[in-house]
Amino acid sequence: MQKNFHEGDIHSTLSFIHENLEALKLVHKDLSRADLVCEESLLRLMKHADFCRKKYFMIRVRKSFGNILIDLSVPGKEFNFSGFIDIPDDSEFSPESQEAIQNLILRSFTSNISFKHLRDFNTITITALTSNYSGLYKVLSALILAIITGLTMRAFLPEDLCMTINNDIFRVVSAVFLNGLKMCAVPIVFFSIILCFADVGNLSGIKKAGTSGAKSILRACHDLNATFIGITKILVKFVPLVVFCSISSTIITMGFDIIASFLGILLTILLGHALMNIIYSLLIKFCAGLNPALIYKKCLSVIITAFSTCSSNAAIPDAMTAANKMGISQKFYPFAVSIGTSLNKEGGCIYLSVILLSVMNIYGFNISFPQIISLAVSIIILLSVSPSMPCAGIARLSVLFMQIGLPLDLMGALMALTSIEDMFETPANCMGNITAMTLAAKSENLIDLKEYNKP
């Protein structure tokens, strides 16, 4: 929704924004924050407004890939929006003091605000709500556009021109991204393993015997690990572009049949997750003698949070609440949920195993039994020690691909599949964690059966 306002219509403008945000079902907390940021941003823009050439300013409230955005466009010369303004040292509340306080308020919401100057308008874009599905929407949009682009090029462009575009544009973009990912994946896994063993050593009291040199090395490993994770997070922002280029390239070179293969891989993975949940239910029923339906009923919020955020860590509070509702001892479930979130990755095992076997089948790779055992060990280690971060599945896959010598050509295309699969893998991991916790609690008499059996 877009509307133009005249100079001085501040109150009408804020009312227009508030009403549109309410219509988009923004919750009270986010609505109040958006009202505050919009008011301060608009006042800041008006201080630098110039209505000589343009007699109006524009307000637009819109949704983009699930995010709710507000655009404030006011005519005027470009100014340093992000510059810090010192609060004057005086006893009166002067205009300079007011502007400095406005600046402090806006700087506290830096991650939700962007500024640009275009066509004589200063524009502030405010993110009122960030959707958990924003990344998925972008990847799916890139996937659909790539399929259309690839099929169109194969149908209407000469083969030589298609291959030129593919080799000089699509493959170059994919190669740059994959080289950056390879540069980060191995160091992240390496430093994560070191830090994991260091944490185990701390738990067992080894820290007391540590030297200052060892502590310096661990600190350096921690800093380097954080650096490579930061680089990976920057790379992840380009995933939609890489998905577009990779899928387009794949269709140009291999045809639409490869997309059918990817759909088969996705369905196989989802079937694996469904079978794992059936196994969880059977374990609860026959090993613990409990009603598995009650677990899924009490863990519904865990499943929803895991599905929507694709993060096991984000579901920890819900898992704690569910464990309490199930009657599991408070002395046990905080430890079990926390450690299980890091170690129980059944969904990840299914994902990596199916992808590896499917890609090896596509390329006609044959591996020996010792290599299978080696891959299984590598998968368990990678899932146990690698940090939770965006695109973690692709980083793990790249390590495994390099281990057995598989080409990385399909890695970019697999990102689209991973974005969808993550929504189902994370709930499977969480339910595996809760199942293991319940079995352990039952075997150690750490569960209140009366509380568990409450509907």
N, C-alpha and C positions, 0 to 999 in steps of 0.2 A: 504494500500500500504506500503510495507516494502522494505528497501534497506540498504545494507552495504556500509560503507565508510571507507577510510583509514585515518591515522593520517595526519592532515593538510588540509583535505578537508572541512574546515568550510564553505567557500563560497558556494561550491556545495551543501552542506548539507542544508543550509538556503534556497537556491534556490529551492531545492527539496521539502522542507516543504511548502514554499510559493505557489508553483505551485499546489500542492495537495490540499491545503486549498482553493485556488481559484476554483479548479475543484469541490469542495464541496459547492460552492456558499456562502462562508463566506462573510459577509458584510465588508465594508472597515474598519469600526471602530474595529470590532473584529479581522479582519485580521492584522491590524497594531499592536494591543495589543499582538496577538499571536506571531508575528515576533519578537517583543521586548523581550518577555519572553523567547522564544526559544533561541535567541542569547545569552542572559545573562545566561541562564541555561546551555547551551552547553559550554560556556567559563568557567563556574564554574566547570563543570564535567571534562573538559580537564586539569584543574589545579591539579586534583587528579587522572589523568589517568595513567595506567600502560599497555603499549603495548608490554611487554616482552613475555607474554604467548598468548595473543590475539592480532592479528595484525589489527583488524578492530573494528569499533563501529557501532551500528545498530540504524536506525531511522524508526519509523512506524507511519503512519497517518491512523486512523481508526475511524469508527463510532460504538458506543455502546449504544443501547437503545435510539437512537436519538441524543446522545451527540457526539461531535467531539473531539477526543483525540489524543494527540501526545506523543509518547513514545521515549525518548532519552536514549539509553543504551550504556554506555562507560565502558570499563574494568578498574578495579582499586580496591584498598582497600576501605573499608567502611569508611566514614567520617561523621562528624556532619553537615549535610546539613542545618538544621534549626537554628544552633547556631548563636548568634549575634556577629558581628565583629565590634569592635570600629574603627572609622576613626582616623588615627594617627594625632597628632597635629603637623604638619610640613607645611612648605610653599610650598613644591614640591608635585606634583601629583605622588606619589610613587605607586608601585604595590599593597602595602597593602591598600592604599586609594582606588584604583580602585576596589579591591576585596570587600572592605567594602561597596562601593556604589552599586556594583552588588548585594550584600546581601540585601541591603535596597530595591532595586527594586524588588527582588524576594519575600521578606517578604511582600511587598504591595499586592502581588497576592497570598497570602498563601492559600486562599480558592480554587484557581484554580490549585494548584500544590501539588503533592504527591511524596514522595521519598522512595525508597526501595533498598536494596542490596541483590542480588540473583545470585548465580553461578558466582562469580567473576566480576559481572557487577553492577555498580551503575546506577539505572534507575530513571529518573524523568518523571512523567506522567503529562502532561499539558492539562487541559480542555479548549479547544479553544472556545467551544460553549456548553451551557447547554440547552437541549431541554425542553420545557414546558411539553412534553409528556413522558419524561423519566420514571417517576413514573408509568404512565399508561402502558407503554410497559413492564415494569418489572412485574407488577401485572398480565397483560394478559398472559405473558410468564409463570408465576407461575401457573396461572389458567389452561392453556392448559396442562402443565406438570403434574399437580395434577390430572386432569381427566384421562390422560393416565396411570399414576401410580396407581390410585385407581381401574380403570377397569382391568388393568393387574394383580394386586394383587388378586382381586376377582376371576379372571378367572383361574389363574395358581398356586396360593399358597393355602395351606391348610387353612381352616377357623381359626384353633387355632393359626397358625403363623400370619395370618393377624390381628387377634385381639391383639396378643402380641405386634406386631409392632405399631398398632394403639394406644394401651393403654400406652406403655412405651416410645413412641417417639412423634407421632403426637399430641396426646392429652396433653402431658406434655408441649410441646412448645406452643400450643394454650392457655393452662391454665396459664402459666407464663405471656404471653402477656396480656391476659384479666385481670388477677389480677393486673398487673401494670396499665392497662387502668382504671380499677375501682378505683384504688388508686388515680388517677389523676382527673378523670371526675367530681366527686362530689365536691372536693375542688375548681376546676376551676369554676364550675357553682356558687358555694357559694360566692367565692371572686368576681366573675364578677358581681353578683347581688349587692353586697355591693358597688363596685366601680361605678356601673351604677347609683345607688341612690345617691351616693356622687357627681357624675357629675351633676345630676339634681339639687341637693342642691346648687352646685356652681353656676349654671346658674341662680338660683332664688335669689342669694344673701345670702344664708345661711352660706357661707364660712366666711363672716365677723364676724359671731357670734361663729365661731369654736374656740375651745381651743387647746392649744398645745398638750394635751393628745389625742384629737380626730385626730389631724393631724398625730400624731405618729402612731395611730392605722391604719389610712388609708394608710400611707406609708408602714407599715408592711404588710397590705393586698395586696398592689400593688406588693411588693417584693415576697410574697408567691405565688401570682397568676403567676408572671413571672417565678418563679421556677418550678411550676407544668406544665406550658406550655412548658418550656424547656425540662422537663422530657418526656412529651408527644411527642415532636418533635424527641427526641432520639428513643422512641418506634416506631415511624412511619417508621424509617429506616428499621425496621424488618418486615414491612407489607408484602412484597412478600413472605418471608419465612413462615409467619403465614398463609397467603392465601393458600400456597402449602400444609401445614400440615392440615389445617382445611378442605379444599376441599377434600383432599385425605381421611381424617377420615370420612367425611360425606358420600362419595361414598362407602367406605368400610362397613359402618354400615347401610346406608339407600338405597344404590343403585343409579343408574343413574336418577331415577325418581325425586329426589330432585333437580337435576340440571335443569330439565324441569320446576319444580316449580319456581326456581329462574329466569329463562328466562321469565316465565309468569309474575312474579313480576316486572321485568325490563320493559317489554312491557307495563304493566299497568301504571307504573310511567311515561314512555315516552308519553303515550296517555294522561295522566293527564296534562303534560306540554303543549302538543299540544292544548288541550281544553282550558287551561288558556290563551294561546296566542289568541285563537279565541274570548274568553271573553274580553281580552284587546281591540281587534279590534272593537268589538260591543260597548264597552263603549266609545271609542273614536268617533265612528260614530254617535251613538244615544244620548249620554250624552253631548258631546262637539261639535257635528256637524262638525267634521273634517274628512279628508281623512286618514284612518289608514295606507294605503299603503305608504304614505309619511313619517310617523314615522319610519317604518321598513327600508325604503330606507336610511333615514338620520342616523339611528342607526345601520347600518350594521357593522361599525367598533366596536361598543360596543358589539354586539353579537359575533363577531369574537374574540375579546380580552377575553371576558368572557368564551367563549367555550375553547380557547386554554390555558388559565391560571387557569381556575376554581376558579377565585378570583373576587368577586365584587369590592373589593378595587382597584385591578389593572385596572378595567374598568372605574374608576371614571374620569380620564382625558378625555377619549373618550366620556363619558356621558356628561361632561361639554361642549365639542365641539359640540355634537349633539344637546344639549339644545339651544346653541347659534344659530345653523343653523335653528332650529325650530322657532326662533323668541321669545323665552321666555325671560322675563326681566332678565338682569344681576343682579338686586337687589334680585331676587328670586331664580334662579336656583342653585347658589352655595350652599345655605342652603338646598334646597330641595334634591339635589343629595346626599349631605353628610349625612343628617339625614335619607334619604330613603334607603341608602346603608345598614344602620344598622337595620332598622325596617321592610323594605319590603322584606319578605322572603317567598313569596307564593310557590316558587319551593320547599323550605325546608319543608313547611307544607305538601305538596303532598307526598314528599319522606318519611317523618316520619310516616304519617298516613297510607300509603299503606303498608309499611314494618310492622308496628305494627299489622294491621289487618290480613295480610298474615301469619305472624309467629303465631299469636294466632289461626288462622285456622289450621295451620300445627299441632300444639300441642293440638288442641281441647279445647282452652280456651274460656270461656264465661264470659263476663263482664257486669255489670249493667249500666243503663243509667247515674247514678251519677259518675261512674268510667269513662265513656266516656267524660263527661264534665270536670272531673278532668284532664284527659289526654290532652284534647284540650287546657286547660289553661296552663298545663305544657309545651306543645309544643310551644305555643306562647311565654312563658317566656324564654324557652331555646333558641329559635331562636333570641330573641330580645337582650339577654344579653351575651350569650356565645361568646367568641372571634372567629375571623376568623383565622383558623389554619388548617394544614393538619390533616386529620382524624377527623375533628370536628363532622361530621355526625355520626361516630361510637361512639364518646364520648357521644353525645346527646342520641343516641339509648340505650347505656348501662344504662344511668340514667333512661330512660323510662322503659326499661326491668325490672330493679330492682324495680321500683315503683309499677308495677302490678304483680311482681313475676314470670316473664318469665325466663326460663333458658337461659344462655348465650352461649350454645353450638354452635349455628349457627352464633354467632357474627363474628367469624373469617372468615367464608365463605361469610358473607355479605359484607366484605371489598372489595372483587373482584367486586361485583355488584355496590358498592358505587363509586369505582374509575371510572366506566363507566358513572354512572348516574350523577356524579358531572359536567360533561361537558355540560349536558342539563339543570341541575338545576340552574346553575349560570346565563346563559342567561335569563331564565324565571324570576329569581329574579330581574335582571337588567331591563328587559322590564316592569315588574310590577312597579318598581320604576319610570321609565320614564312615564308610563301611568298615575300613580297617580299625578305626577308633572304636566303633561299636563292638566289633568282635573282641578286641583287646579288653574293653571295659567289662564285657560280659564274662570273659574267662577269669578276670581278676575280681569279680563281684564289686565292680565300681559303678554299677548302673542300678537305678531305682526302677524296678519293673512296674510299680504302680504308676509312677510318673510317665514312663515310656508308653504304657498302654492307654493313657488318657487320649481321647479322640481330639 
